Amino acid sequence: MRFDAAQVLANARAAETDDLLDRVTAYRAGLEPEALDLLEMELHRRGVTAAQIGDHARQYASCLRAADGMVLMCSSCRKPAVTVAWGWHRIWGKVPIFPKRFRYCAEHQPPGDQSE
């Protein structure tokens, strides 16, 4: 796939600041160096400091990672996952079919699961 700086910049400008912070910290290893530069430039344009980026990175120090070291994403959103729990795979979001392991961020973590 060819790197398209204009597309990356347009995507960065449309993204929320928290999403950009997640990309340049937790998901940093999966980004092209050119894309990383553009995302960091957009954060700085929004007034986010290097210290704030560092603080955001520290909150994900203990998130779940794949065997290759890449950060795993929550099954419900784009945030880094902090725990895994069993749930049901459902058809149309209603009919439970079979049990499945889901990854959860701190926000979507099931009640009573404090394994963060």
Secondary structure, DSSP 8 states (H G I E B T S, - for coil): ----HHHHHHHHHHS-HHHHHHHHTTTGGGS-HHHHHHHHHHHHHTT--HHHHHHHHHHTTT--B-TTS-B-B-SSSSSB--EEEEEEEEETTTEEEEEEEEEE-TTT--TT----
